[in-house]
Amino acid sequence: MTTTPAPTGSPAPAGQAGAAIRIVLADDERMVRTALRAILSAEPGIEVVGEAATGAEAVSVVRELMPDVVLMDVRMPEIDGIRATEQILRTMPQPPRIVVVTTFENDAYVYEALRAGAAGFLLKRADADALVQAVRVVAHSDSLLFPAAVRALAAEHGRAKPAPPAWVARLTARESEVLRLMAGGLTNAEIAGRMGVGAATVKTHVASVLAKTGARDRTQAVIAAYEAGLMNTD
């Protein structure tokens, strides 16, 4: 386990002026962690503060260091990345954003990690630019990470239930439209432009969608929409 001591007090929110995005790397292969650290540490505004080689170690390190983003391998010893993600999100009052890292894109394990609360996923063969983009996108959480890949995964594994959940009927027409645009990977500003409304209005709609679907973030909202059958006509 490699760590950098957590700063005293609450860390500044990622993306604020002068605040670096703090990263923990969780992967059982040292070479993978070394490569990820080398790429991310070379980027301005990004700081790798800790590493973990097992799922259980990842939970401990994340609780100690309170990073902004965790890159979490799906398959690790002791507990896998899915269970580690669940534990982190369930037990931390202000949990980090978690990106699962995987070898295979169309993987049921990845889908389960997203359902467990991961904000997105990243392929191990992704290039450096895609890695850095993933970290910055999830840290700011204003759009879906790699939306086409998430939609394809949800369409493959997110089979619609026989009866739609009750929250479907509670969505307004505008909220349904916002949900579809979220699934397309649009930011709040882009949704506002598409719908011809103000950014504050979109932010309110997004918050309402998350509350009604019971989703932690955009990724879980989109998955919930697929499982409810709302996106099957796309």
Helices and strands as residue ranges (DSSP letters): E 2-3, E 21-26, H 30-41, E 46-52, H 55-65, E 69-73, H 81-91, E 97-102, H 108-116, E 120-123, H 128-140, H 147-157, H 167-170, H 173-183, H 188-195, H 199-213, H 218-227
